[in-house]
């Protein structure tokens, strides 16, 4: 494939395979966040699959999207200007910030008026600038915003590093060096982060998994996949089945390896292997360009509303149900879990249709 044809192929409106991964990611996230509604029932372990972590899938897909955009920017001129940098930020912020601030405001209201059991005193100015978990943990308010902070800071760091390096190196090497910096720096932070004598999952969740400085590499693997797909697209396409098999094997190892006493694995390797697994799913997903039929339409719709689903499912739906309408029996819990899914999908569809999509249209207008 010629370079010009390959660049043109990157302008494809939607890749259905990515819609599948995005839909799977949000389904896994929503399922996990609503588990407490069906504790003690057969639905507790739904979806009964060993798969890449939903948030890691989102991170890697986001990195691939960002990488593709940046590669298109530098492909023709072999440069990356400050004007291109600010345009990139404007487009990303039009896409991500309106929804975030809307749901942040809703969280403030429902916590302030005790609709859910969280601590309004945990809300502070840091949430306005995605600093709530930049290097330290946070808790007790808008828990799900941890991943949004990681993404927003990646949107800042990645193009700035590229802007500097492209003045010193050819575009191809500058981009790869950017990727390597963003992958290895968080690994360095994880390795040297002070930890208690006995590491447990609570510490890992707060201090490693949900901190910006220790998790930027998760998105970096998506950036690496975009670089590979752009400069070595034949390789990326030819070995898609091999990468799929590698992803499945790697996921099996992650799920079954006994790591309870291995501090290095827990702190460092685990949080690299999970996004690497997600990365290896990308070539096969990239090859699935279109989907047909009702199921495909549903998958695409869930993919489109996945950002809104991520923002509303936990506090605004699951916690509101649990705090105000606690389950009275096993069957009542299952009914509320089904209701939880329905509300999440309907509410997210409304937000997407009347707020998120108009904001994206406004972005495109400007």
C-alpha positions in Angstrom: 0.0 0.0 0.0 1.4 3.4 -0.9 1.9 6.0 1.8 -0.8 8.3 0.3 -3.3 5.5 0.2 -2.5 4.5 3.7 -3.0 8.0 5.0 -6.3 8.1 3.2 -7.3 4.8 4.9 -6.8 6.4 8.3 -9.6 8.9 7.5 -12.2 6.1 7.5 -15.2 7.4 9.5 -15.5 4.4 11.8 -13.8 1.1 12.2 -16.3 -1.4 13.4 -13.7 -3.6 15.1 -12.8 -0.7 17.3 -16.6 -0.2 18.0 -16.6 -3.9 19.2 -13.7 -3.3 21.5 -15.1 -0.1 22.9 -18.5 -1.7 23.5 -16.8 -4.6 25.2 -14.8 -2.2 27.4 -17.8 -0.2 28.6 -19.9 -3.4 29.1 -17.2 -4.8 31.4 -16.8 -1.5 33.3 -20.6 -1.1 33.8 -20.9 -4.8 34.8 -18.2 -4.4 37.4 -19.5 -1.1 38.8 -23.0 -2.5 39.3 -21.9 -5.8 40.9 -22.8 -4.7 44.4 -26.4 -4.6 43.4 -26.4 -8.4 42.8 -24.0 -9.6 45.4 -24.8 -13.2 46.3 -26.6 -13.9 43.0 -25.6 -15.7 39.8 -25.1 -12.3 38.1 -22.3 -11.3 40.5 -19.5 -12.5 38.3 -21.1 -11.5 34.9 -19.8 -11.5 32.1 -18.0 -14.7 33.2 -15.1 -14.0 30.8 -11.4 -13.6 31.3 -10.6 -10.5 29.2 -8.5 -7.4 29.2 -9.5 -4.8 31.7 -12.2 -2.4 30.4 -10.4 0.8 31.3 -7.2 -0.5 29.8 -9.0 -1.2 26.5 -10.3 2.4 26.6 -6.7 3.7 27.3 -5.2 1.7 24.4 -8.0 2.7 22.0 -7.5 6.3 23.0 -3.8 6.1 22.4 -4.3 4.6 19.0 -6.7 7.4 18.1 -4.4 10.1 19.4 -1.4 8.5 17.7 -3.3 8.3 14.4 -4.3 12.0 14.6 -0.7 13.1 15.4 0.8 10.9 12.7 -1.6 12.4 10.1 -0.5 15.9 11.3 3.2 15.2 10.8 3.0 12.9 7.8 3.0 15.5 5.0 5.3 18.3 6.4 7.6 16.2 8.6 7.0 18.8 11.3 4.6 19.6 14.1 4.0 23.3 14.9 2.6 25.1 17.9 -0.5 25.9 15.9 -1.1 22.2 15.2 -0.6 21.5 18.9 -3.2 24.1 20.0 -5.6 22.8 17.4 -5.2 19.3 18.6 -5.9 20.4 22.2 -9.0 22.4 21.2 -10.4 19.4 19.3 -9.7 17.0 22.2 -11.1 19.3 24.8 -14.3 20.0 22.9 -14.7 16.2 22.9 -13.9 15.4 26.5 -14.4 18.5 28.8 -18.1 19.3 28.3 -19.3 15.9 29.4 -16.8 15.8 32.3 -17.8 19.1 33.7 -21.5 18.4 33.3 -21.2 15.1 35.2 -18.9 16.7 37.8 -21.6 19.3 38.5 -24.2 16.5 38.9 -21.9 14.6 41.3 -21.5 17.8 43.4 -25.3 18.2 43.6 -26.1 14.5 44.5 -23.4 14.3 47.1 -24.1 17.7 48.6 -27.7 16.9 49.1 -26.9 13.4 50.4 -28.6 11.6 47.6 -25.6 9.2 47.6 -23.2 8.4 50.5 -20.0 10.2 49.4 -18.1 13.0 51.1 -18.6 16.5 49.6 -15.5 17.7 51.5 -13.4 15.6 49.1 -14.4 17.9 46.3 -11.9 20.7 45.6 -10.3 22.8 42.9 -8.1 19.9 41.7 -11.1 18.3 40.0 -11.4 21.3 37.8 -7.9 20.7 36.4 -7.7 16.9 36.6 -5.2 17.1 39.4 -7.1 15.0 41.9 -4.9 12.0 41.2 -1.9 13.5 39.5 0.6 11.9 41.9 -1.4 11.1 45.0 -4.6 9.0 45.6 -8.1 10.4 46.1 -11.2 8.8 47.4 -14.8 9.5 48.5 -16.0 11.6 45.6 -16.4 11.0 41.8 -14.2 7.9 41.9 -14.5 7.2 38.1 -12.8 10.4 37.2 -9.4 8.9 37.9 -9.1 7.5 34.3 -10.2 10.8 32.8 -7.3 12.6 34.5 -4.8 10.1 33.1 -6.2 10.7 29.6 -6.3 14.5 29.8 -2.7 14.7 31.0 -1.7 12.3 28.2 -3.3 14.7 25.7 -1.0 17.4 27.2 2.2 15.5 27.5 2.3 13.5 24.3 2.0 16.4 21.8 4.3 18.6 23.8 7.1 16.0 23.9 6.5 15.4 20.1 6.7 19.1 19.5 10.1 19.3 21.1 11.6 16.1 19.7 10.5 16.7 16.1 12.8 19.8 16.1 15.7 17.4 16.9 14.9 14.2 15.1 13.1 13.0 11.9 9.4 12.6 12.3 9.4 8.9 12.5 12.1 8.7 15.2 10.7 11.7 17.1 7.3 9.9 17.3 8.8 6.6 18.5 11.0 8.4 21.0 7.9 10.1 22.3 6.2 6.8 22.7 9.1 5.2 24.5 9.3 8.2 27.0 5.6 7.9 27.7 5.9 4.1 28.3 9.1 3.9 30.3 8.7 7.0 32.6 5.5 5.6 34.4 7.3 2.2 34.7 10.1 4.1 36.4 7.7 5.8 38.8 6.0 2.5 39.6 9.3 0.8 40.3 10.6 3.5 42.7 7.3 4.4 44.4 7.5 3.8 48.1 5.2 0.9 49.1 4.2 -0.8 52.4 5.8 -4.0 53.5 2.7 -5.9 52.5 1.1 -4.7 49.3 -2.6 -5.3 49.0 -5.1 -4.5 46.2 -6.5 -1.4 48.1 -3.0 0.2 48.0 -2.5 -0.9 44.4 -5.8 0.6 43.3 -5.2 4.0 45.0 -1.5 4.5 44.6 -0.6 2.7 41.4 -3.6 1.9 39.2 -5.4 5.3 39.6 -2.5 7.7 39.6 -1.6 9.8 36.5 2.2 9.5 36.8 2.1 5.7 37.2 -0.4 4.9 34.4 0.4 7.1 31.4 2.1 4.1 29.7 -1.3 2.4 29.4 -2.2 4.9 26.7 1.3 4.9 25.4 0.9 1.3 24.1 -2.0 2.5 21.9 0.4 5.2 20.6 2.9 2.5 19.8 0.3 0.5 17.9 -0.6 3.6 15.9 3.1 4.1 15.0 3.4 0.5 13.9 0.2 0.6 11.9 1.3 3.8 10.2 4.9 2.9 9.3 4.7 -0.9 9.1 1.1 -1.3 8.1 1.7 -4.5 6.1 3.3 -6.1 9.2 0.4 -4.8 11.4 -2.1 -6.3 9.0 -0.3 -9.6 8.1 0.2 -10.8 11.6 -3.2 -9.9 13.1 -4.1 -13.5 13.9 -0.7 -14.0 15.6 -1.2 -10.9 17.7 -4.7 -12.1 18.6 -3.4 -15.5 19.8 -0.7 -13.6 21.8 -3.3 -11.4 23.4 -5.4 -14.5 24.4 -2.3 -16.3 25.8 -1.1 -13.2 27.7 -4.5 -12.7 29.2 -4.7 -16.3 30.4 -1.3 -15.9 32.0 -2.3 -12.6 33.7 -5.5 -14.2 35.0 -3.9 -17.3 36.4 -0.5 -16.3 37.5 -0.1 -16.4 41.3 1.3 -12.9 42.0 0.3 -12.4 45.6 3.8 -12.4 46.9 5.6 -10.9 44.0 6.0 -7.2 44.7 7.8 -6.3 41.5 5.1 -8.0 39.4 2.3 -6.3 41.3 3.8 -2.8 41.2 5.4 -2.8 37.8 4.7 -5.6 35.4 1.0 -6.2 35.9 0.1 -2.6 34.9 2.2 -3.0 31.8 0.9 -6.4 30.7 -2.8 -5.5 30.9 -2.5 -2.7 28.3 -0.1 -4.7 26.2 -2.8 -7.4 26.1 -5.3 -4.8 24.9 -2.8 -3.5 22.3 -2.5 -7.0 20.7 -6.2 -7.0 20.1 -5.9 -3.9 17.9 -4.7 -5.4 14.6 -7.6 -7.9 14.3 -10.1 -5.2 15.3 -8.6 -2.7 12.8 -9.2 -5.3 10.0 -13.0 -5.3 10.7 -14.0 -2.2 8.9 -17.8 -2.5 8.8 -20.6 -4.3 10.6 -24.1 -5.1 9.3 -27.4 -5.9 10.8 -29.2 -5.0 14.1 -26.5 -6.4 16.4 -23.9 -4.3 14.6 -26.0 -1.2 15.0 -26.4 -1.9 18.7 -22.7 -2.4 19.1 -22.0 0.9 17.3 -24.5 2.7 19.4 -23.0 1.4 22.6 -19.6 2.5 21.4 -20.9 6.0 20.6 -22.4 6.5 24.0 -19.6 4.7 25.9 -18.1 7.9 27.3 -21.4 9.0 28.7 -22.0 5.5 30.1 -18.7 5.6 31.8 -19.4 8.9 33.5 -23.0 8.2 34.7 -23.1 4.5 35.6 -21.5 4.4 39.0 -22.5 7.4 41.1 -25.4 8.8 39.2 -27.1 5.4 38.6 -25.8 2.5 40.7 -25.2 4.4 43.9 -28.4 6.4 43.6 -30.3 3.1 43.3 -28.4 1.4 46.1 -28.6 4.3 48.6 -32.3 5.2 48.0 -33.8 1.9 47.0 -31.8 -0.9 48.7 -32.6 -4.4 47.6 -35.0 -6.4 49.8 -34.4 -9.8 48.3 -32.3 -11.7 45.8 -34.9 -11.3 43.1 -35.3 -7.6 43.9 -31.5 -7.2 43.5 -31.6 -8.8 40.1 -34.5 -6.6 39.1 -32.7 -3.5 40.2 -29.6 -4.6 38.3 -31.6 -4.9 35.1 -33.1 -1.5 35.9 -29.6 -0.2 36.4 -28.5 -1.3 32.9 -31.6 0.2 31.3 -31.2 3.5 33.0 -27.5 3.7 32.2 -28.1 3.1 28.5 -31.2 5.4 28.2 -29.6 8.2 30.2 -26.3 8.0 28.2 -28.2 8.0 24.9 -30.0 11.2 25.9 -26.8 12.9 27.0 -25.1 11.8 23.8 -28.0 13.0 21.6 -28.6 16.3 23.2 -25.3 17.3 24.7 -22.3 15.3 23.7 -23.0 15.2 19.9 -23.9 18.9 19.7 -20.6 19.7 21.4 -18.8 17.6 18.8 -20.7 19.4 16.0 -19.7 22.7 17.5 -16.1 21.5 17.5 -16.2 20.6 13.9 -17.8 24.0 13.1 -14.9 25.9 14.5 
